[in-house]
Structures are given as structure tokens and as C-alpha cells.
């Protein structure tokens, strides 16, 4: 059996990330993709936990990329946040150490 750091997650496109975010952010009511993160009570301080949950589910477990605080904004919709997160997940391993994204 491979080590946890060698396990690959599922395909991470914006649709998949959006569905996961809607599930993570819903209490009892369904969350729509056009819902604004701040309206759902998600602020900049919550992005780390949200990103960790997405990365745990969809990335290479603990080897997923780190989140830059400027990657997400509380005024984004769930769909916009999903696009940003999917872009980060698909860029894993595609950049050199000195490249900026």
C-alpha cells in the first residue's frame, strides 16, 4: 500500500470543487454556486480551513499546494472560489520554485 503522501486525489476541475464547497458550506440549507462567501459567514480567516478541506479531498493529500491569502476573497461567489481553487490544484507540480502564479 502506498504511503499517504503518494496517494492521488480525484480530478479537481471547477465543477468538482464547487460541488464540494457547496457541501462543505451547507448546514441544513443548500448552498448555491452564486452565493457570496461573506454572506455565508466565510471570511479571510476561514480560508485556510476551507482550503485544507478541499485539498484533503481532492489533492495529493498532504502534498497539495499552499494557499496564498490573495488567492481568495470574501466577496467571491462559491463558483469563483471553486475556479480559483481548481486552478491551484491543477498547477501542483507545474511551476518551478522561482515562478510566480
N, C-alpha and C positions, 0 to 999 in steps of 0.2 A: 504494500500500500504506500502511495507517495506521501511525503510529508505535507503538512497543511500548507506550507508556503509554495508547494508545487501544484496545488490543485487549481484548476482553471474554473472561473465562474461562467455564467451564461452570457450570451451575446447581449451587449449593452447598447442598444440603439435608443433614441429619444422616446419612442413609444413604450419600450420596456421600462425605462427609468421613470417615465411619467406614471405608468400603472403602479409601480412600486411606491412612488411618492404619494399617490392618492391613497394607497392602502396605509402607508405609514402615518399619514397626516389625518386620517379619519378617526373619529371617536366612534360615534354611532351613525352620524350622517355621512353620506357620500361626499367626497371632495371632488370638485370639477377641475379640469385642467386649466380653466381660465381664472381660478381663484388666486388672489394675490397672497403671497406668503405672509405678509404682515397682518392681513385680515384674518389669517388662520392662527395668529399668535406666534408666528415664527419670526424671530429677529436675528440679527447678525451673530449673537451669542449662541444661537441654536444650530448654526450651520455645521459646526464640527460634528455634533452628534448625528445630525441628519446625513451628512456625508459618510460618516463611519458606517451607518446602517446600510446605505446604498452600496458602498464599497464592499462591505462584508457579504452582501447578497450577490453582487454582480462582478466584482473584480477578482483578481487572483488572491483572494482572502487578504492576508496582511501585507501583500506586496503591491496593492493598488496605489495610485498616485496621491500625493498630499494635496489638500485644498488650499489655494491662496485666498485670503479674505476678500480680494477684489473679484473673485470668480462668480460670486453670488451677491444678490442684493435683496433686501426685504420687500422691495417694490416689484420684484419679478413675479410673474404668474408661475403656477406649478409647471406649466408646459415650458416656459422659458428656463426655469431652473433645471428641468429634465434635459433640455437641449445642452445646457452648459455642462451638466454632469456627464452626459453621454459623450460629449466631446473630450472631456478629461479622461474618461475611461478608455476611449479608443486611442488616445495618444500615448498610453502607457508603453514605454519602451521605444517610442518613435522619435524621441528627441535626444540630443546629446546633452552632456552636462552643462555646456555653456549656452545652449539655445534658450530663448525666451518664448513663451506662448502666451 
